[in-house]
């Protein structure tokens, strides 16, 4: 449908896959951004591009979002080497956990059958380390929860209350890491600071 320029029909199918099946590909997100931009919905186009950026961070996406939002400076699109490494680990979480589990099984087999009756405390150390590694890989290698600011204007406060100190007033397009959820507020990372934004002003990626 997309190749035949039946964009509206294609968009409905893409939207159903994304919202109901939570299934998408990077190429699908780019097509949705293209269609949204074509009908003048720049906020939605920025959302799909930001979601694409979560999977494939690159400078061209940032440049396009800046053009759509008409902002020369956007917060939240900087990735350090540490962020890239953590992203690499989270993408391979299943493989890492499976590999550690297989090694752990072999380690336990060696303990039970080859060192039976002569197990010294030091022989348990590799198995204990592997158990700890498997636990960490299975429970802590989760991708960061992110969102894009869609409210205009959006207030960023230092506390989850309207009576808190105002940190900044921003327009849509900024990307934030969501740390936690408190009532009607998201706790977010704003540069090097911690801030709070009303949930209605953020769309989860």
One Martini backbone bead per residue (centre of mass of N, CA, C, O) as a GRO file, in nm:
protein
  205
    1UNK     BB    1   0.059   0.062  -0.022
    2UNK     BB    2   0.293   0.258   0.005
    3UNK     BB    3   0.411   0.211  -0.285
    4UNK     BB    4   0.109   0.304  -0.400
    5UNK     BB    5   0.024   0.564  -0.223
    6UNK     BB    6  -0.155   0.439   0.028
    7UNK     BB    7  -0.116   0.601   0.309
    8UNK     BB    8  -0.369   0.580   0.490
    9UNK     BB    9  -0.395   0.271   0.488
   10UNK     BB   10  -0.109   0.213   0.591
   11UNK     BB   11  -0.127   0.374   0.857
   12UNK     BB   12  -0.351   0.204   0.994
   13UNK     BB   13  -0.180  -0.054   1.008
   14UNK     BB   14   0.060   0.055   1.162
   15UNK     BB   15  -0.101   0.158   1.411
   16UNK     BB   16  -0.209  -0.119   1.494
   17UNK     BB   17   0.065  -0.253   1.541
   18UNK     BB   18   0.171  -0.048   1.755
   19UNK     BB   19  -0.078  -0.041   1.964
   20UNK     BB   20  -0.178  -0.353   1.978
   21UNK     BB   21   0.104  -0.529   1.914
   22UNK     BB   22   0.379  -0.390   1.960
   23UNK     BB   23   0.472  -0.363   1.648
   24UNK     BB   24   0.794  -0.294   1.483
   25UNK     BB   25   0.990  -0.104   1.255
   26UNK     BB   26   1.205   0.122   1.145
   27UNK     BB   27   1.070   0.157   0.865
   28UNK     BB   28   0.784   0.210   0.972
   29UNK     BB   29   0.847   0.471   1.130
   30UNK     BB   30   0.939   0.636   0.882
   31UNK     BB   31   0.668   0.616   0.733
   32UNK     BB   32   0.497   0.752   0.953
   33UNK     BB   33   0.653   1.018   0.948
   34UNK     BB   34   0.601   1.085   0.650
   35UNK     BB   35   0.290   1.094   0.667
   36UNK     BB   36   0.262   1.303   0.895
   37UNK     BB   37   0.410   1.529   0.745
   38UNK     BB   38   0.219   1.536   0.494
   39UNK     BB   39  -0.038   1.628   0.696
   40UNK     BB   40   0.101   1.825   0.930
   41UNK     BB   41   0.198   1.623   1.174
   42UNK     BB   42   0.475   1.704   1.349
   43UNK     BB   43   0.444   1.576   1.627
   44UNK     BB   44   0.408   1.282   1.526
   45UNK     BB   45   0.663   1.268   1.358
   46UNK     BB   46   0.856   1.312   1.599
   47UNK     BB   47   0.776   1.059   1.752
   48UNK     BB   48   0.868   0.846   1.540
   49UNK     BB   49   1.162   0.946   1.530
   50UNK     BB   50   1.225   0.904   1.832
   51UNK     BB   51   1.170   0.600   1.824
   52UNK     BB   52   1.385   0.542   1.615
   53UNK     BB   53   1.624   0.656   1.783
   54UNK     BB   54   1.614   0.434   2.003
   55UNK     BB   55   1.722   0.219   1.782
   56UNK     BB   56   1.875   0.456   1.574
   57UNK     BB   57   2.118   0.648   1.649
   58UNK     BB   58   2.131   0.972   1.475
   59UNK     BB   59   2.186   1.283   1.333
   60UNK     BB   60   1.958   1.294   1.116
   61UNK     BB   61   1.721   1.272   1.310
   62UNK     BB   62   1.775   1.527   1.473
   63UNK     BB   63   1.758   1.725   1.236
   64UNK     BB   64   1.463   1.660   1.165
   65UNK     BB   65   1.333   1.733   1.437
   66UNK     BB   66   1.427   2.027   1.436
   67UNK     BB   67   1.269   2.103   1.180
   68UNK     BB   68   0.980   2.028   1.283
   69UNK     BB   69   1.012   2.206   1.565
   70UNK     BB   70   1.189   2.463   1.534
   71UNK     BB   71   1.469   2.361   1.680
   72UNK     BB   72   1.814   2.393   1.756
   73UNK     BB   73   1.755   2.278   2.055
   74UNK     BB   74   1.790   1.953   2.206
   75UNK     BB   75   1.696   1.737   2.454
   76UNK     BB   76   1.814   1.383   2.480
   77UNK     BB   77   2.026   1.309   2.213
   78UNK     BB   78   2.261   1.224   2.391
   79UNK     BB   79   2.536   0.984   2.346
   80UNK     BB   80   2.727   0.791   2.519
   81UNK     BB   81   2.935   0.529   2.554
   82UNK     BB   82   2.772   0.412   2.788
   83UNK     BB   83   2.497   0.407   2.645
   84UNK     BB   84   2.584   0.225   2.410
   85UNK     BB   85   2.669  -0.017   2.582
   86UNK     BB   86   2.395  -0.062   2.724
   87UNK     BB   87   2.240  -0.104   2.463
   88UNK     BB   88   2.395  -0.355   2.374
   89UNK     BB   89   2.319  -0.529   2.623
   90UNK     BB   90   2.005  -0.512   2.598
   91UNK     BB   91   1.992  -0.642   2.311
   92UNK     BB   92   2.156  -0.911   2.454
   93UNK     BB   93   2.011  -1.031   2.703
   94UNK     BB   94   1.923  -1.321   2.622
   95UNK     BB   95   2.205  -1.424   2.535
   96UNK     BB   96   2.354  -1.370   2.799
   97UNK     BB   97   2.173  -1.538   2.987
   98UNK     BB   98   2.203  -1.808   2.835
   99UNK     BB   99   2.511  -1.836   2.854
  100UNK     BB  100   2.534  -1.829   3.163
  101UNK     BB  101   2.345  -2.073   3.215
  102UNK     BB  102   2.514  -2.287   3.069
  103UNK     BB  103   2.771  -2.252   3.238
  104UNK     BB  104   2.633  -2.314   3.508
  105UNK     BB  105   2.552  -2.604   3.448
  106UNK     BB  106   2.840  -2.711   3.405
  107UNK     BB  107   2.939  -2.631   3.686
  108UNK     BB  108   2.739  -2.814   3.845
  109UNK     BB  109   2.824  -3.081   3.718
  110UNK     BB  110   3.112  -3.076   3.819
  111UNK     BB  111   3.040  -3.073   4.121
  112UNK     BB  112   2.857  -3.340   4.130
  113UNK     BB  113   3.058  -3.550   3.955
  114UNK     BB  114   3.378  -3.466   3.983
  115UNK     BB  115   3.364  -3.348   4.306
  116UNK     BB  116   3.264  -3.579   4.458
  117UNK     BB  117   3.358  -3.570   4.800
  118UNK     BB  118   3.564  -3.297   4.703
  119UNK     BB  119   3.435  -3.022   4.810
  120UNK     BB  120   3.543  -2.710   4.805
  121UNK     BB  121   3.471  -2.387   4.861
  122UNK     BB  122   3.620  -2.273   4.599
  123UNK     BB  123   3.431  -2.435   4.391
  124UNK     BB  124   3.177  -2.236   4.432
  125UNK     BB  125   3.252  -1.956   4.316
  126UNK     BB  126   3.177  -1.970   4.011
  127UNK     BB  127   2.875  -2.031   4.059
  128UNK     BB  128   2.809  -1.776   4.220
  129UNK     BB  129   2.891  -1.573   4.002
  130UNK     BB  130   2.692  -1.678   3.784
  131UNK     BB  131   2.433  -1.627   3.941
  132UNK     BB  132   2.473  -1.322   3.965
  133UNK     BB  133   2.493  -1.263   3.659
  134UNK     BB  134   2.213  -1.377   3.583
  135UNK     BB  135   2.049  -1.188   3.762
  136UNK     BB  136   2.143  -0.920   3.637
  137UNK     BB  137   2.070  -0.981   3.336
  138UNK     BB  138   1.755  -1.040   3.400
  139UNK     BB  139   1.694  -0.755   3.589
  140UNK     BB  140   1.903  -0.495   3.477
  141UNK     BB  141   1.887  -0.524   3.145
  142UNK     BB  142   1.721  -0.251   3.085
  143UNK     BB  143   1.568  -0.036   2.911
  144UNK     BB  144   1.510   0.274   2.884
  145UNK     BB  145   1.272   0.502   2.970
  146UNK     BB  146   1.101   0.692   2.725
  147UNK     BB  147   1.029   1.034   2.603
  148UNK     BB  148   0.817   1.285   2.452
  149UNK     BB  149   0.754   1.608   2.423
  150UNK     BB  150   0.401   1.739   2.354
  151UNK     BB  151   0.365   1.979   2.513
  152UNK     BB  152   0.217   2.328   2.485
  153UNK     BB  153   0.362   2.406   2.719
  154UNK     BB  154   0.629   2.277   2.930
  155UNK     BB  155   0.672   2.198   3.267
  156UNK     BB  156   0.964   2.198   3.477
  157UNK     BB  157   1.006   2.052   3.787
  158UNK     BB  158   1.149   1.986   4.116
  159UNK     BB  159   0.851   1.888   4.183
  160UNK     BB  160   0.544   1.695   4.231
  161UNK     BB  161   0.434   2.014   4.197
  162UNK     BB  162   0.297   2.327   4.141
  163UNK     BB  163   0.482   2.447   4.395
  164UNK     BB  164   0.732   2.426   4.258
  165UNK     BB  165   1.022   2.471   4.098
  166UNK     BB  166   1.117   2.619   3.810
  167UNK     BB  167   1.325   2.504   3.549
  168UNK     BB  168   1.136   2.489   3.278
  169UNK     BB  169   1.029   2.596   2.944
  170UNK     BB  170   0.889   2.388   2.685
  171UNK     BB  171   0.884   2.239   2.382
  172UNK     BB  172   0.837   2.023   2.161
  173UNK     BB  173   1.089   1.728   2.120
  174UNK     BB  174   1.194   1.640   2.372
  175UNK     BB  175   1.404   1.403   2.535
  176UNK     BB  176   1.333   1.158   2.794
  177UNK     BB  177   1.413   1.007   3.096
  178UNK     BB  178   1.230   0.771   3.278
  179UNK     BB  179   1.236   0.697   3.619
  180UNK     BB  180   0.932   0.766   3.720
  181UNK     BB  181   0.606   0.734   3.892
  182UNK     BB  182   0.382   1.012   4.016
  183UNK     BB  183   0.089   1.002   3.953
  184UNK     BB  184   0.085   1.284   3.732
  185UNK     BB  185   0.399   1.213   3.727
  186UNK     BB  186   0.726   1.246   3.590
  187UNK     BB  187   1.040   1.132   3.634
  188UNK     BB  188   1.321   1.312   3.501
  189UNK     BB  189   1.583   1.366   3.279
  190UNK     BB  190   1.748   1.698   3.286
  191UNK     BB  191   2.023   1.650   3.199
  192UNK     BB  192   2.168   1.683   3.526
  193UNK     BB  193   1.875   1.671   3.619
  194UNK     BB  194   1.581   1.660   3.818
  195UNK     BB  195   1.244   1.612   3.705
  196UNK     BB  196   0.893   1.727   3.654
  197UNK     BB  197   0.620   1.585   3.459
  198UNK     BB  198   0.338   1.577   3.315
  199UNK     BB  199   0.192   1.315   3.155
  200UNK     BB  200   0.031   1.484   2.934
  201UNK     BB  201   0.333   1.592   2.813
  202UNK     BB  202   0.395   1.277   2.759
  203UNK     BB  203   0.527   1.041   2.523
  204UNK     BB  204   0.580   0.728   2.497
  205UNK     BB  205   0.842   0.513   2.343
   0.00000   0.00000   0.00000
